[in-house]
Amino acid sequence: MRALVIISLLGCAFGEDRVFSWSGGNDSQVDANENACLTDVVSCGCCLMKKQIWKLEMFFNMTLNELQRNLERAHSVLNNIRASRSAFSVALTDTRLCIGPNREDSVVKYSSVFVNLGDGYSTDTGAFVAPRSGIYSLALTVYSDAGAPGATLAACARLRLNGRTIASPSENNLQDQEDSASAVLAVQLHAGDRVDVALPAGCFLCDNNNHYNTFTGFLLYTTD
């Protein structure tokens, strides 16, 4: 009896009967399958097997489509992250140079570029323009040399956001011939915000290829 059932199932699975199909067929085919189970006990197991295979195929295709959509979304997010990468690090000069003191505030233009990922920093204007809204890390280090012991040392600068001062590292005294000061902070910037460094009146900065004066910033994460 078992051998007969197995032979019948194999015949149903591999035969030429068009009632059964991998794609599940139409409603009339499904009804025919159900009728076969009622009229032919031997082929009933084959009918049920075909129906289960069709359901599994549908489930597999649905799962595959969902995985494909998730993969496309992941690629989109990754491309968006790559497109929004932003980082810059610049120094005042590659040669011996002192700027200031001036009678009024002036923008410091850093000419030596270590990295400018995203081209957010401009050596022509001395400003960094945020390409995207997010939290940025900003760092500024100023250095100066008074030139002789006892001379006035005035190493100072203002880190500005849209013209408003947000940090003012400075060293102004008669005790040191040379000194430096730094400021590091995290700020929230909106797309298009402008960050630059201003040299206050009376202050001066000195640098050479050791790059004592640096201005650095990079995007930590976006907020849009």
N, C-alpha and C positions, 0 to 999 in steps of 0.2 A: 504493500500500500504506500509506504514512504517513497519507494522508488518511483511509483506512478505519479505521485504529487510533484516530486522533484523534476521529472521529465516534463510534466505539464507546465510547470513554472518556467523551465528553460525554453520550452517551445513558445510560451507567451512572451518571454523577454526578447527572444532573438528571431521570432517568426516575422512574417510579413503582414500581420494583422494591423491595419491602419487605424483601428479604433484607439490604439494607444500611441502617444507621441511624447517625446522628451519635453516639448514646449507646453504640454498640458492640454492642448487642443482647445476647441470651442465648447460651448455648453452642451451641444448635442453629443459630443464625444464623451464628456464627463457623465452624461446620463446613460450613455451606452455602457460605460465602465460599470456604473452602479447596477444596471440591469444584468450585466454579465455575472456580477457577484450573486445576484438572486437566482439566476437560472443555471449557472454552471459553477458548482462548488469547487471544483478542481482549479479553475482559473481565478477564483476570487482572491487568493493571495497575491497573484500577479497584478490584478487590478489595483489592489491596495498599495502594492509596492510602487507601481507607476505613479499613483497619486501622491505618495510620500516623496518620491523623487522629484516630482514637479514642484511640490511645496518647498523642498530643500533648495531647488534651483532658484525659485523666486526669492527665498530668504537670502541665499548667497548673493544674488544680483543686487538686492536692496542694500545688503551690508557693504558690498564692493563699491556701489555708488556713493554711499555715505562716507566711506573711507577716502574715496577720490575727492569728494567735496572738502573734507577736512584737510587733505593734503594740499589742495589748491589754496585754501584759506591760510594754511601755514606758510606756503610759498609767498603769498601776498604780504603777510606780516613780516616775513624775513626780508623781502625786497624793500618794504617800507622802512625797516630798521636800517638797512644798508644805505638807503638813499638819504636818511636823516643823520647819518654820522657826522659829528662836528667836533673838531679839536684843533687848537692852535697853540703854538708856543714860539715866542719871538724874543729876540734880544736887541738892545739898543744899536749895537754896531759891531763890526768885525775888526775895526781899527781903533786906534787911540782917539777918543772924542769926548769932549765935555760940552754940554748944552746948558744955557743959562749962565748967570741969572738974567731974567727979563723983567721989564717994567710991568708987564701984565701976564695973566695966565695964558699958556699956550699948550696945544696938544702935542704930546710926545709921539713921534713917529718912529717905530721900531723897524729897522731895516734888515736885520739878520733873522731869517725865518728858519726855525728848526722843523716845524710841521704846520701845515695849514689845510687840514682835512675838511673838505667841504667849501673851501675858499671863503670862509666867513670873515677872515681878517684881511684888511687892505693896508698895504705898506704906503699907499698914496695918502690915505686919510688918517691912518693910525687907529682906526676904529674896527671893532668886531661887531658885525650885525648878526643877531641870532636868526638862524634859518627856520627854527621851529620853536614852539612854546615848550618849556620844560625847565627842569632844575639843572643849573650849570654850576660847575666848580670854577672859581676864578682865583688867581694868585698873582700878586705883584710884589716884586723885590726891587728896592731902589738902593743905589750905592753912589757915594761921592768921595772925592779926595780934596781936602782943603788946600793942598799944595805945599803947606809948611806948618810946622808945629805952632799952635797958638792962633792960627788963622780961623776965621769963622767957617764952621762946617754946616752946610745947609742942604742935606740930602732929604728931599721931601717930594711927594707927588700925591695926586688925588685920583683914586679910581672912581670913574663916573658912570652912571647909568642914565642915558638920555639927558645928559647935562647935569644930573644931580649927583653930588658926592656921596658914595656909599662906604668908602674907606680912605684913610689918609695916613699911610705909613710915613714916618719922618724921623730924622735925626738932626737936631740943630743945637750945636753947643761949641765950646772952645776947648774941650778936653781931649778930643781925638782929631788926628789929622785926617783919618778916613774911617768911615763907618757905613753900615747898611741897616735897612729896616724892611720888614715884610708884612704882608697881609694875605690871609687865605680865607675865603668864605664861599658859602653856597648860596646862590640867589635864584629866584624864579624869574625867568625871562619869557616874554611873549615874542612871537615871531615878528621880526622887524625892529626889536629893541636894539639900541646902540650902546656899546660899552667902549670907553676909551680911557686914556690916562692923561691927566693935565699936569703940567709943571707950573706950580704957583709962582707968582712974582717973588723974586729974591732967592728962589731955590735953584740949585744946579745939580746935574748928574754927570758922572764921569764913567767911562767904560772903555774896554779894549777887547781883544780877542778872547779874554777870559770870561766874558759875558756875565758881568756882575749885575746888570740891570735886565730883568726879564719880566715878561707879561705872558700869562698862560691861562687858558680856559678850555673847558670841554663839557660836552653834554653828558649828564649823568643818566637821565631818563626823560622821556617826553611826557607832557601832561595834556596833549590834545587828542 
